[in-house]
Amino acid sequence: MKVGVVGLGLIGGSLGLALRPLGHEILGVARRPETAARAIELGIADRAGCELSLLAEADLVVLCTPIGAIEPTVRQLIPHLNSDTVLTDVGSVKQAIVQAIEPLWPNFVGAHPMAGTADSGIEAALPDLFVGRPFAITPTDRTPTEAIARVTAIAQDLRSTLYRCTPEQHDRAVAWISHLPVAISASLIAACGAEQDPETLALAQSLASSGFRDTSRVGGGNPELGVMMAQFNRPELLRSLQRYRDQLDQIIGAIDQQDWTALQTCYEQTQQARSAFVD
């Protein structure tokens, strides 16, 4: 296929590196001319530029912009598309995006490849970023079968593990395992940084090791992405935060009451439950 990629950062760049060697022609669109030029240098795209008109020949266009830019980009893109061009995206929220885009372009399949690294930008792109990673698609009962087939084919070419669910199911699930961890991790960093004694704070910063690094990583990520997760998945994030607060209150209560049996039971349960989420 001729595959258009709008946004040539980590995800868009990795798509190009993975798909181009398989025979797909990659048409890349970036905000900056130097990024488009770099995409060609790195072998990410066959052609690249800053104009959406470059995608007029595309069979499939993957929107790799920030969540808030997806709808405006589609509105600008529509005049340049063939009627049978399929649109998809990589946004971490699906219900709001599907509701906004489906009326504008029926050949749209909401998608979310669950892959990434701590790095960003085109230089961080990796050809195997999506291998073995979950790739969720969220078609509705109005999504054309051919559109679903094209996006499914791309997921298979990326060697991802395909999951199909509704936009609502997706957003509730990722609130737990993606959006809630960002809020918790950011809160951890903020709480530690609020230590009033300068010597204690300096010592904590010096002693911080793998435990703090692991639990604080996503909270130290892209602030814009964290805000968009909250803005576009607000009901489900609030629901998960409230449930988390209830669980935290139980732990506070056990420690306050010196109920070490209850605390151990809680930790034993979480020790066993973790394997269901992380291999």
C-alpha positions as CSV (number, residue, x, y, z in Angstrom):
1,M,0.0,0.0,0.0
2,K,0.9,3.7,-0.2
3,V,0.9,4.6,3.5
4,G,0.7,8.2,4.6
5,V,2.1,9.1,8.0
6,V,1.2,12.4,9.5
7,G,3.7,13.2,12.3
8,L,7.2,11.9,12.0
9,G,8.2,11.4,15.7
10,L,8.9,8.2,17.5
11,I,5.7,6.4,16.5
12,G,5.4,7.8,13.0
13,G,9.1,7.3,12.3
14,S,9.0,3.7,13.6
15,L,6.0,2.9,11.4
16,G,8.0,4.0,8.4
17,L,11.1,2.0,9.4
18,A,9.0,-1.1,9.9
19,L,6.7,-0.9,6.9
20,R,8.9,0.5,4.1
21,P,11.2,-2.6,3.9
22,L,8.0,-4.7,3.4
23,G,7.2,-3.0,0.2
24,H,4.9,-0.3,1.4
25,E,5.5,3.2,0.0
26,I,5.7,5.7,2.8
27,L,4.5,9.2,2.4
28,G,5.5,11.3,5.4
29,V,4.2,14.7,6.5
30,A,6.0,16.7,9.2
31,R,5.6,20.2,10.7
32,R,9.2,21.1,9.9
33,P,11.0,20.7,6.6
34,E,14.2,19.5,8.4
35,T,12.2,16.7,10.0
36,A,10.8,15.7,6.5
37,A,14.3,15.7,5.1
38,R,15.7,13.7,8.0
39,A,12.9,11.1,7.4
40,I,14.2,10.5,3.9
41,E,17.8,10.3,5.1
42,L,16.9,7.7,7.7
43,G,15.0,5.6,5.3
44,I,11.7,6.2,7.1
45,A,9.9,7.7,4.1
46,D,10.1,7.5,0.3
47,R,8.7,11.0,0.0
48,A,8.2,13.5,2.8
49,G,7.3,17.2,3.1
50,C,5.1,19.6,5.1
51,E,2.0,19.7,2.9
52,L,-0.9,17.4,3.4
53,S,-1.5,17.3,-0.4
54,L,1.4,14.8,-0.5
55,L,-1.1,12.2,0.8
56,A,-3.5,12.5,-2.2
57,E,-2.3,9.1,-3.5
58,A,-2.4,7.3,-0.1
59,D,-4.4,4.1,0.4
60,L,-4.1,4.4,4.1
61,V,-3.2,7.5,6.3
62,V,-2.0,7.0,9.9
63,L,-2.4,10.1,12.1
64,C,0.5,10.3,14.5
65,T,-0.2,13.8,15.8
66,P,-1.0,14.7,19.4
67,I,-4.5,13.7,20.4
68,G,-5.8,17.3,20.3
69,A,-4.5,17.8,16.8
70,I,-6.2,14.8,15.2
71,E,-9.6,16.3,14.4
72,P,-8.2,19.6,13.0
73,T,-5.7,17.6,10.9
74,V,-8.4,15.4,9.5
75,R,-10.5,18.5,8.5
76,Q,-7.5,19.9,6.7
77,L,-6.7,16.5,5.1
78,I,-10.1,15.7,3.7
79,P,-9.9,17.9,0.6
80,H,-6.8,16.0,-0.5
81,L,-8.1,12.4,0.0
82,N,-9.6,9.9,-2.4
83,S,-13.0,8.7,-1.3
84,D,-11.7,5.1,-0.6
85,T,-8.6,6.2,1.5
86,V,-8.7,4.7,4.9
87,L,-7.8,6.9,8.0
88,T,-6.5,5.5,11.3
89,D,-4.7,7.0,14.2
90,V,-2.4,6.1,17.1
91,G,-4.0,8.1,19.9
92,S,-4.2,6.7,23.4
93,V,-7.9,7.7,23.7
94,K,-10.5,6.3,21.4
95,Q,-14.1,7.3,22.2
96,A,-13.6,11.1,21.8
97,I,-11.6,10.6,18.6
98,V,-13.9,8.1,17.0
99,Q,-16.9,10.3,17.8
100,A,-15.2,13.3,16.2
101,I,-13.7,11.7,13.1
102,E,-16.3,9.1,12.1
103,P,-18.9,11.7,10.9
104,L,-16.2,13.5,8.9
105,W,-14.7,10.4,7.3
106,P,-16.6,7.0,7.3
107,N,-13.4,5.1,6.3
108,F,-11.9,5.7,9.7
109,V,-10.7,3.0,12.1
110,G,-9.6,4.1,15.6
111,A,-6.4,2.4,16.6
112,H,-3.9,2.4,19.4
113,P,-0.5,0.6,19.1
114,M,0.7,0.2,22.7
115,A,4.3,0.8,22.2
116,G,6.8,3.5,23.0
117,T,10.1,4.4,24.7
118,A,11.3,7.0,27.1
119,D,12.8,8.9,24.1
120,S,10.9,11.0,21.5
121,G,11.4,12.5,18.1
122,I,12.4,11.1,14.8
123,E,15.9,10.1,15.9
124,A,14.4,7.7,18.5
125,A,12.5,5.7,15.8
126,L,13.0,1.9,15.9
127,P,12.1,-0.6,13.2
128,D,11.0,-3.2,15.8
129,L,9.1,-0.9,18.2
130,F,5.7,-2.6,17.6
131,V,6.9,-6.3,17.5
132,G,4.9,-8.3,20.0
133,R,3.2,-5.2,21.4
134,P,-0.6,-4.9,21.7
135,F,-2.3,-3.1,18.8
136,A,-5.9,-2.2,19.7
137,I,-8.5,-1.3,17.0
138,T,-11.9,0.1,17.8
139,P,-14.2,-0.1,14.8
140,T,-17.9,0.6,15.3
141,D,-20.9,-1.1,13.6
142,R,-20.6,1.6,10.9
143,T,-17.0,1.0,10.0
144,P,-16.5,-0.5,6.5
145,T,-15.1,-4.0,6.4
146,E,-12.4,-3.0,3.9
147,A,-11.2,-0.3,6.2
148,I,-10.9,-2.7,9.1
149,A,-9.0,-5.1,6.8
150,R,-6.4,-2.5,5.8
151,V,-5.6,-1.5,9.3
152,T,-5.5,-5.1,10.4
153,A,-3.1,-5.9,7.6
154,I,-0.8,-3.1,8.9
155,A,-0.9,-4.4,12.4
156,Q,0.0,-7.8,11.2
157,D,2.9,-6.4,9.1
158,L,4.2,-4.7,12.3
159,R,4.0,-8.1,14.0
160,S,1.9,-6.7,16.7
161,T,-0.7,-8.6,18.8
162,L,-4.1,-7.4,17.5
163,Y,-7.0,-6.7,19.9
164,R,-10.5,-5.5,18.8
165,C,-12.8,-3.7,21.2
166,T,-15.2,-0.8,21.4
167,P,-13.9,2.7,21.9
168,E,-15.6,2.7,25.3
169,Q,-14.0,-0.6,26.4
170,H,-10.6,0.7,25.2
171,D,-10.8,4.0,27.2
172,R,-11.9,2.3,30.4
173,A,-9.0,-0.3,30.1
174,V,-6.3,2.2,29.3
175,A,-7.4,4.5,32.1
176,W,-6.3,1.7,34.5
177,I,-3.0,0.7,32.9
178,S,-1.8,3.9,31.2
179,H,-3.6,7.1,32.2
180,L,-3.9,6.4,36.0
181,P,-0.2,5.4,36.3
182,V,0.8,8.8,34.7
183,A,-1.3,10.7,37.4
184,I,0.0,8.5,40.2
185,S,3.6,8.8,39.1
186,A,3.4,12.6,38.7
187,S,1.9,12.8,42.2
188,L,4.7,10.8,43.6
189,I,7.3,13.1,42.1
190,A,5.4,16.2,43.3
191,A,5.0,14.7,46.9
192,C,8.7,13.9,47.1
193,G,9.6,17.3,45.9
194,A,7.4,18.9,48.5
195,E,9.7,17.7,51.3
196,Q,10.2,20.8,53.5
197,D,13.6,19.9,54.9
198,P,16.4,20.7,52.3
199,E,18.8,18.2,53.7
200,T,16.3,15.4,53.7
201,L,15.2,16.3,50.1
202,A,18.9,16.4,48.9
203,L,19.5,13.0,50.6
204,A,16.4,11.5,49.0
205,Q,17.5,12.7,45.6
206,S,20.9,11.2,46.1
207,L,19.6,7.9,47.3
208,A,16.9,7.5,44.6
209,S,17.6,4.3,42.7
210,S,15.7,1.7,40.6
211,G,12.5,1.7,42.7
212,F,12.0,5.4,42.3
213,R,13.2,5.4,38.7
214,D,10.7,2.7,37.7
215,T,7.7,4.3,39.6
216,S,8.4,7.9,38.5
217,R,9.2,7.3,34.8
218,V,5.8,7.9,33.3
219,G,5.2,10.9,35.6
220,G,8.3,12.5,34.3
221,G,7.2,12.2,30.6
222,N,5.6,14.6,28.2
223,P,3.3,17.0,30.1
224,E,1.3,17.7,27.0
225,L,0.5,14.0,26.6
226,G,-0.5,13.7,30.2
227,V,-2.9,16.6,30.0
228,M,-4.5,15.3,26.8
229,M,-5.0,11.9,28.4
230,A,-6.9,13.6,31.2
231,Q,-8.8,16.0,28.9
232,F,-10.0,13.4,26.4
233,N,-10.5,10.5,28.8
234,R,-11.7,12.5,31.8
235,P,-14.7,10.3,33.0
236,E,-12.7,7.1,33.0
237,L,-9.6,8.6,34.5
238,L,-11.6,10.2,37.3
239,R,-13.3,6.8,37.9
240,S,-9.9,5.0,38.2
241,L,-8.4,7.8,40.3
242,Q,-11.3,7.5,42.8
243,R,-10.9,3.8,43.0
244,Y,-7.2,4.2,43.5
245,R,-7.8,6.7,46.3
246,D,-10.1,4.2,48.0
247,Q,-7.4,1.6,47.9
248,L,-4.8,4.0,49.2
249,D,-7.0,5.0,52.0
250,Q,-7.2,1.3,53.0
251,I,-3.4,1.1,53.2
252,I,-3.2,4.3,55.2
253,G,-5.8,3.0,57.6
254,A,-3.9,-0.3,58.0
255,I,-0.6,1.5,58.8
256,D,-2.3,4.1,61.0
257,Q,-3.9,1.3,63.0
258,Q,-0.8,-0.9,63.0
259,D,-2.8,-3.6,61.4
260,W,0.2,-5.4,59.9
261,T,-1.8,-8.5,59.1
262,A,-4.2,-6.5,56.9
263,L,-1.2,-4.8,55.2
264,Q,0.5,-8.1,54.5
265,T,-2.6,-9.6,53.1
266,C,-2.9,-6.6,50.8
267,Y,0.7,-6.9,49.6
268,E,0.3,-10.7,49.1
269,Q,-2.7,-10.1,47.0
270,T,-1.0,-7.5,44.8
271,Q,2.1,-9.7,44.5
272,Q,-0.1,-12.4,43.0
273,A,-2.2,-10.1,40.9
274,R,0.6,-8.3,39.2
275,S,1.5,-11.2,37.0
276,A,-1.9,-10.9,35.2
277,F,-0.8,-7.5,34.0
278,V,2.9,-7.8,33.5
279,D,4.7,-11.0,32.4
